[in-house]
């Protein structure tokens, strides 16, 4: 039953939010000092681990052309890292083994999705939207950014699926920061 309640909240948000902008807020890319993917024999054998987390949402009250408007902003952290996993671990290893992984390269970014609020759907609806819908708008920008960075850094090409949901998209309402 709780899931159907969530979809009602989500629909409330969908009905009153209009996409306004998607942009890169911050990014970081690096190769560790002893790793050169262009010449390293292990470059094509590295495991790739991904991060996709909705970190927070916020509502801004602004004045635009003498009109009061409200903007809902959603922050989404995305990342990829190339690692040599410990031999006792497969690519689908536990979180414990992730900490032991030998990281060779990292590409991370925070994207913002902004929505014009035509009505007030309530905090539960905004949380549901942030966790379940905002990634649809950000994902194409992340895919393009990641593929370009891989090429620029001589990392193996990654073809991401056309859509992916945030790792925390099943959290309860109220879990997205204000």
PASEBA-1860 file (N, C-alpha, C; in nm, 3 decimals):
! residues 178
1> XXXXXXXX> 0.081/-0.120/0.000/0.000/0.000/0.000/0.085/0.126/0.000 ~ 0.195/0.125/0.073/0.280/0.243/0.081/0.331/0.283/-0.056 ~ 0.357/0.186/-0.141/0.409/0.217/-0.275/0.306/0.294/-0.357 ~ 0.177/0.257/-0.346/0.076/0.331/-0.421/0.062/0.473/-0.367 ~ 0.080/0.493/-0.235/0.079/0.627/-0.178/0.193/0.710/-0.233 ~ 0.308/0.647/-0.251/0.424/0.717/-0.306/0.396/0.759/-0.449 ~ 0.331/0.674/-0.528/0.305/0.711/-0.666/0.204/0.826/-0.675 ~ 0.112/0.836/-0.580/0.019/0.949/-0.576/0.098/1.077/-0.549
9> XXXXXXXX> 0.189/1.071/-0.453/0.274/1.186/-0.422/0.360/1.224/-0.542 ~ 0.417/1.124/-0.605/0.500/1.149/-0.723/0.419/1.216/-0.833 ~ 0.298/1.170/-0.856/0.213/1.229/-0.960/0.179/1.374/-0.928 ~ 0.159/1.404/-0.798/0.133/1.543/-0.757/0.249/1.633/-0.800 ~ 0.371/1.586/-0.776/0.489/1.665/-0.811/0.502/1.678/-0.963 ~ 0.482/1.569/-1.034/0.492/1.572/-1.181/0.394/1.673/-1.239 ~ 0.275/1.681/-1.180/0.171/1.771/-1.231/0.205/1.919/-1.210 ~ 0.289/1.951/-1.112/0.313/2.094/-1.085/0.457/2.138/-1.109
17> XXXXXXXX> 0.546/2.050/-1.152/0.686/2.089/-1.179/0.713/2.088/-1.328 ~ 0.784/2.190/-1.376/0.824/2.199/-1.516/0.975/2.215/-1.522 ~ 1.041/2.131/-1.602/1.187/2.137/-1.613/1.228/2.278/-1.659 ~ 1.329/2.331/-1.595/1.376/2.466/-1.626/1.521/2.464/-1.672 ~ 1.604/2.379/-1.608/1.746/2.376/-1.644/1.811/2.252/-1.585 ~ 1.916/2.206/-1.651/2.004/2.101/-1.600/2.145/2.148/-1.627 ~ 2.228/2.145/-1.522/2.365/2.191/-1.544/2.463/2.125/-1.447 ~ 2.589/2.132/-1.486/2.699/2.076/-1.408/2.734/2.174/-1.297
25> XXXXXXXX> 2.729/2.129/-1.174/2.761/2.213/-1.058/2.909/2.202/-1.022 ~ 2.961/2.079/-1.025/3.103/2.057/-0.996/3.146/1.926/-1.059 ~ 3.277/1.915/-1.080/3.330/1.790/-1.136/3.475/1.772/-1.094 ~ 3.518/1.648/-1.099/3.656/1.613/-1.065/3.694/1.489/-1.143 ~ 3.813/1.492/-1.202/3.863/1.377/-1.278/4.011/1.364/-1.251 ~ 4.056/1.240/-1.230/4.200/1.222/-1.213/4.242/1.078/-1.239 ~ 4.369/1.064/-1.270/4.437/0.935/-1.280/4.538/0.931/-1.167 ~ 4.556/0.817/-1.102/4.660/0.809/-1.000/4.796/0.821/-1.068
33> XXXXXXXX> 4.895/0.865/-0.991/5.027/0.897/-1.048/5.093/0.783/-1.124 ~ 5.079/0.660/-1.077/5.151/0.549/-1.140/5.069/0.478/-1.248 ~ 4.959/0.540/-1.293/4.872/0.475/-1.391/4.857/0.562/-1.515 ~ 4.888/0.505/-1.630/4.867/0.571/-1.759/4.786/0.476/-1.845 ~ 4.656/0.502/-1.862/4.571/0.406/-1.933/4.612/0.383/-2.078 ~ 4.682/0.476/-2.136/4.723/0.461/-2.276/4.826/0.350/-2.291 ~ 4.910/0.330/-2.190/5.019/0.233/-2.200/5.011/0.120/-2.098 ~ 4.916/0.125/-2.008/4.906/0.023/-1.904/4.842/-0.105/-1.958
41> XXXXXXXX> 4.908/-0.220/-1.937/4.849/-0.346/-1.983/4.721/-0.383/-1.907 ~ 4.701/-0.329/-1.788/4.582/-0.361/-1.708/4.463/-0.269/-1.737 ~ 4.479/-0.170/-1.822/4.374/-0.071/-1.844/4.241/-0.133/-1.887 ~ 4.244/-0.233/-1.972/4.120/-0.295/-2.018/4.067/-0.403/-1.925 ~ 4.142/-0.435/-1.820/4.100/-0.537/-1.724/4.045/-0.477/-1.595 ~ 4.040/-0.348/-1.587/3.993/-0.283/-1.465/3.841/-0.298/-1.450 ~ 3.797/-0.308/-1.327/3.654/-0.306/-1.298/3.610/-0.161/-1.288 ~ 3.490/-0.132/-1.333/3.435/0.003/-1.323/3.323/0.000/-1.220
49> XXXXXXXX> 3.331/0.090/-1.124/3.229/0.102/-1.021/3.161/0.238/-1.038 ~ 3.030/0.241/-1.014/2.952/0.362/-1.039/2.889/0.416/-0.912 ~ 2.866/0.545/-0.912/2.795/0.613/-0.803/2.683/0.695/-0.867 ~ 2.564/0.691/-0.806/2.449/0.769/-0.854/2.359/0.790/-0.733 ~ 2.367/0.909/-0.673/2.294/0.936/-0.550/2.230/1.074/-0.556 ~ 2.102/1.081/-0.527/2.035/1.210/-0.509/2.074/1.257/-0.370 ~ 2.144/1.371/-0.362/2.196/1.415/-0.233/2.103/1.511/-0.160 ~ 2.034/1.598/-0.235/1.941/1.688/-0.166/1.853/1.760/-0.266
57> XXXXXXXX> 1.748/1.818/-0.212/1.659/1.904/-0.289/1.634/2.030/-0.209 ~ 1.606/2.139/-0.278/1.578/2.265/-0.208/1.481/2.347/-0.292 ~ 1.405/2.431/-0.223/1.311/2.521/-0.290/1.364/2.663/-0.274 ~ 1.372/2.734/-0.386/1.416/2.874/-0.386/1.297/2.963/-0.420 ~ 1.283/3.074/-0.348/1.183/3.175/-0.380/1.258/3.290/-0.446 ~ 1.223/3.320/-0.572/1.293/3.423/-0.649/1.194/3.521/-0.709 ~ 1.248/3.635/-0.752/1.168/3.733/-0.824/1.227/3.741/-0.964 ~ 1.141/3.720/-1.065/1.184/3.723/-1.205/1.084/3.806/-1.284
65> XXXXXXXX> 1.131/3.915/-1.344/1.042/4.005/-1.420/0.923/4.051/-1.335 ~ 0.953/4.095/-1.214/0.850/4.143/-1.119/0.747/4.038/-1.082 ~ 0.780/3.910/-1.102/0.691/3.801/-1.065/0.762/3.711/-0.964 ~ 0.691/3.673/-0.858/0.747/3.578/-0.762/0.738/3.438/-0.821 ~ 0.851/3.368/-0.820/0.852/3.229/-0.868/0.921/3.142/-0.764 ~ 0.891/3.013/-0.771/0.957/2.916/-0.683/1.023/2.811/-0.772 ~ 1.146/2.780/-0.737/1.227/2.683/-0.811/1.261/2.567/-0.718 ~ 1.239/2.446/-0.765/1.281/2.326/-0.692/1.409/2.277/-0.757
73> XXXXXXXX> 1.517/2.269/-0.677/1.647/2.223/-0.729/1.683/2.089/-0.666 ~ 1.731/1.997/-0.750/1.772/1.864/-0.705/1.919/1.845/-0.739 ~ 1.998/1.808/-0.639/2.141/1.782/-0.656/2.163/1.631/-0.670 ~ 2.235/1.592/-0.774/2.261/1.450/-0.798/2.410/1.429/-0.817 ~ 2.469/1.343/-0.732/2.610/1.307/-0.743/2.624/1.182/-0.827 ~ 2.712/1.188/-0.926/2.737/1.075/-1.016/2.887/1.053/-1.022 ~ 2.926/0.929/-1.047/3.068/0.902/-1.058/3.097/0.766/-1.116 ~ 3.221/0.754/-1.160/3.274/0.625/-1.207/3.418/0.618/-1.161
81> XXXXXXXX> 3.459/0.499/-1.122/3.600/0.480/-1.088/3.646/0.347/-1.143 ~ 3.771/0.346/-1.187/3.833/0.227/-1.244/3.925/0.171/-1.138 ~ 3.904/0.042/-1.105/3.976/-0.018/-0.993/4.030/-0.156/-1.030 ~ 4.136/-0.192/-0.958/4.184/-0.330/-0.957/4.129/-0.387/-0.828 ~ 4.038/-0.484/-0.840/3.977/-0.543/-0.720/4.071/-0.645/-0.659 ~ 4.063/-0.664/-0.526/4.141/-0.771/-0.464/4.106/-0.905/-0.529 ~ 4.202/-0.993/-0.538/4.181/-1.120/-0.609/4.069/-1.204/-0.550 ~ 4.041/-1.188/-0.423/3.936/-1.268/-0.359/3.796/-1.214/-0.387
89> XXXXXXXX> 3.787/-1.107/-0.467/3.659/-1.042/-0.492/3.625/-1.043/-0.639 ~ 3.498/-1.061/-0.669/3.453/-1.048/-0.808/3.413/-0.902/-0.832 ~ 3.373/-0.870/-0.953/3.330/-0.734/-0.984/3.206/-0.695/-0.905 ~ 3.127/-0.792/-0.863/3.007/-0.763/-0.786/3.033/-0.783/-0.637 ~ 3.151/-0.746/-0.593/3.191/-0.768/-0.455/3.113/-0.685/-0.356 ~ 3.136/-0.711/-0.229/3.065/-0.639/-0.124/3.124/-0.500/-0.107 ~ 3.056/-0.418/-0.027/3.104/-0.283/0.000/3.239/-0.286/0.072 ~ 3.261/-0.389/0.155/3.388/-0.399/0.226/3.504/-0.408/0.128
97> XXXXXXXX> 3.489/-0.488/0.023/3.597/-0.504/-0.073/3.615/-0.377/-0.156 ~ 3.509/-0.297/-0.173/3.521/-0.172/-0.247/3.623/-0.080/-0.182 ~ 3.627/-0.079/-0.049/3.723/0.005/0.022/3.866/-0.043/0.000 ~ 3.883/-0.172/-0.025/4.016/-0.228/-0.046/4.060/-0.221/-0.192 ~ 3.972/-0.181/-0.281/4.004/-0.177/-0.423/4.116/-0.077/-0.449 ~ 4.201/-0.110/-0.545/4.311/-0.025/-0.587/4.258/0.069/-0.696 ~ 4.226/0.191/-0.658/4.166/0.288/-0.750/4.273/0.343/-0.844 ~ 4.242/0.340/-0.975/4.336/0.389/-1.077/4.289/0.519/-1.141
105> XXXXXXXX> 4.158/0.540/-1.151/4.105/0.661/-1.214/3.967/0.690/-1.158 ~ 3.932/0.819/-1.155/3.802/0.862/-1.103/3.749/0.977/-1.189 ~ 3.620/0.969/-1.219/3.547/1.080/-1.281/3.419/1.097/-1.200 ~ 3.400/1.217/-1.144/3.281/1.244/-1.063/3.222/1.379/-1.102 ~ 3.093/1.392/-1.081/3.026/1.518/-1.111/2.901/1.532/-1.025 ~ 2.867/1.657/-0.997/2.740/1.689/-0.934/2.661/1.772/-1.035 ~ 2.542/1.723/-1.066/2.453/1.794/-1.157/2.335/1.849/-1.078 ~ 2.282/1.960/-1.125/2.162/2.019/-1.069/2.051/2.014/-1.173
113> XXXXXXXX> 1.935/1.974/-1.129/1.815/1.983/-1.212/1.723/2.085/-1.145 ~ 1.678/2.183/-1.223/1.591/2.287/-1.170/1.453/2.277/-1.234 ~ 1.352/2.297/-1.150/1.213/2.287/-1.195/1.136/2.409/-1.148 ~ 1.056/2.465/-1.236/0.964/2.572/-1.200/0.844/2.509/-1.130 ~ 0.811/2.561/-1.011/0.698/2.509/-0.935/0.573/2.590/-0.970 ~ 0.476/2.526/-1.034/0.352/2.595/-1.069/0.251/2.591/-0.954 ~ 0.268/2.497/-0.862/0.187/2.483/-0.740/0.277/2.428/-0.631 ~ 0.221/2.412/-0.512/0.292/2.354/-0.398/0.247/2.209/-0.379
121> XXXXXXXX> 0.326/2.111/-0.420/0.282/1.972/-0.406/0.303/1.914/-0.267 ~ 0.382/1.980/-0.183/0.414/1.928/-0.050/0.549/1.859/-0.049 ~ 0.608/1.851/0.070/0.744/1.797/0.083/0.754/1.650/0.042 ~ 0.655/1.568/0.079/0.660/1.426/0.041/0.661/1.409/-0.110 ~ 0.583/1.491/-0.180/0.579/1.483/-0.326/0.712/1.528/-0.386 ~ 0.771/1.634/-0.331/0.901/1.681/-0.381/1.009/1.577/-0.358 ~ 1.006/1.513/-0.240/1.104/1.407/-0.211/1.089/1.291/-0.309 ~ 0.965/1.250/-0.333/0.940/1.140/-0.427/0.990/1.176/-0.566
129> XXXXXXXX> 0.965/1.298/-0.608/1.010/1.343/-0.741/1.162/1.345/-0.749 ~ 1.227/1.398/-0.646/1.374/1.406/-0.646/1.435/1.267/-0.656 ~ 1.380/1.173/-0.582/1.437/1.038/-0.578/1.401/0.953/-0.699 ~ 1.287/0.978/-0.760/1.241/0.888/-0.866/1.238/0.949/-1.006 ~ 1.239/1.083/-1.018/1.221/1.143/-1.151/1.336/1.232/-1.197 ~ 1.401/1.301/-1.107/1.503/1.399/-1.147/1.616/1.334/-1.226 ~ 1.649/1.211/-1.196/1.758/1.143/-1.268/1.728/1.128/-1.416 ~ 1.601/1.120/-1.454/1.566/1.112/-1.597/1.619/1.233/-1.673
137> XXXXXXXX> 1.614/1.350/-1.610/1.656/1.472/-1.677/1.808/1.489/-1.676 ~ 1.874/1.441/-1.572/2.019/1.458/-1.557/2.097/1.353/-1.635 ~ 2.045/1.233/-1.643/2.120/1.118/-1.698/2.182/1.141/-1.836 ~ 2.112/1.199/-1.934/2.177/1.219/-2.065/2.300/1.310/-2.057 ~ 2.296/1.409/-1.969/2.411/1.499/-1.953/2.529/1.425/-1.890 ~ 2.501/1.339/-1.793/2.605/1.258/-1.729/2.667/1.161/-1.829 ~ 2.585/1.094/-1.906/2.636/0.999/-2.007/2.733/1.068/-2.101 ~ 2.693/1.183/-2.152/2.778/1.257/-2.246/2.906/1.303/-2.178
145> XXXXXXXX> 2.895/1.356/-2.057/3.012/1.404/-1.983/3.110/1.290/-1.957 ~ 3.059/1.177/-1.909/3.145/1.064/-1.877/3.215/1.010/-2.002 ~ 3.142/0.994/-2.110/3.203/0.942/-2.233/3.311/1.037/-2.285 ~ 3.286/1.167/-2.279/3.388/1.263/-2.324/3.511/1.261/-2.234 ~ 3.489/1.255/-2.103/3.603/1.252/-2.011/3.686/1.125/-2.031 ~ 3.620/1.013/-2.052/3.693/0.888/-2.078/3.784/0.904/-2.199 ~ 3.731/0.962/-2.304/3.809/0.981/-2.426/3.927/1.075/-2.400 ~ 3.903/1.184/-2.331/4.008/1.282/-2.303/4.118/1.224/-2.214
153> XXXXXXXX> 4.082/1.130/-2.127/4.179/1.073/-2.032/4.238/0.942/-2.081 ~ 4.204/0.899/-2.202/4.250/0.772/-2.259/4.203/0.651/-2.179 ~ 4.090/0.665/-2.113/4.031/0.552/-2.040/3.948/0.469/-2.136 ~ 3.928/0.341/-2.104/3.842/0.258/-2.190/3.703/0.321/-2.202 ~ 3.648/0.313/-2.321/3.516/0.370/-2.348/3.409/0.298/-2.265 ~ 3.317/0.377/-2.211/3.205/0.322/-2.134/3.077/0.363/-2.205 ~ 2.994/0.267/-2.236/2.862/0.296/-2.293/2.759/0.271/-2.185 ~ 2.710/0.377/-2.125/2.610/0.365/-2.019/2.473/0.338/-2.079
161> XXXXXXXX> 2.385/0.272/-2.003/2.248/0.253/-2.051/2.180/0.389/-2.067 ~ 2.071/0.392/-2.141/2.004/0.520/-2.165/1.938/0.577/-2.042 ~ 1.913/0.496/-1.942/1.854/0.547/-1.818/1.903/0.463/-1.701 ~ 1.919/0.529/-1.586/1.954/0.459/-1.463/1.893/0.538/-1.349 ~ 1.852/0.469/-1.244/1.793/0.535/-1.130/1.896/0.549/-1.019 ~ 1.880/0.650/-0.938/1.970/0.673/-0.827/1.967/0.554/-0.731 ~ 2.080/0.530/-0.667/2.091/0.419/-0.573/1.994/0.435/-0.457 ~ 1.960/0.558/-0.423/1.870/0.582/-0.310/1.728/0.614/-0.354
169> XXXXXXXX> 1.687/0.569/-0.474/1.553/0.604/-0.523/1.440/0.533/-0.450 ~ 1.469/0.437/-0.365/1.364/0.367/-0.291/1.354/0.411/-0.146 ~ 1.426/0.518/-0.108/1.420/0.565/0.030/1.285/0.629/0.057 ~ 1.252/0.638/0.184/1.122/0.695/0.221/1.123/0.847/0.205 ~ 1.006/0.903/0.201/0.993/1.048/0.191/1.061/1.112/0.310 ~ 1.114/1.230/0.289/1.184/1.299/0.396/1.331/1.266/0.399 ~ 1.376/1.175/0.315/1.517/1.137/0.317/1.603/1.229/0.234 ~ 1.542/1.308/0.146/1.617/1.404/0.066/1.629/1.530/0.147
177> XX> 1.749/1.585/0.157/1.773/1.705/0.237/1.693/1.824/0.190 ~ 1.678/1.920/0.275/1.600/2.041/0.243/1.685/2.136/0.163
END
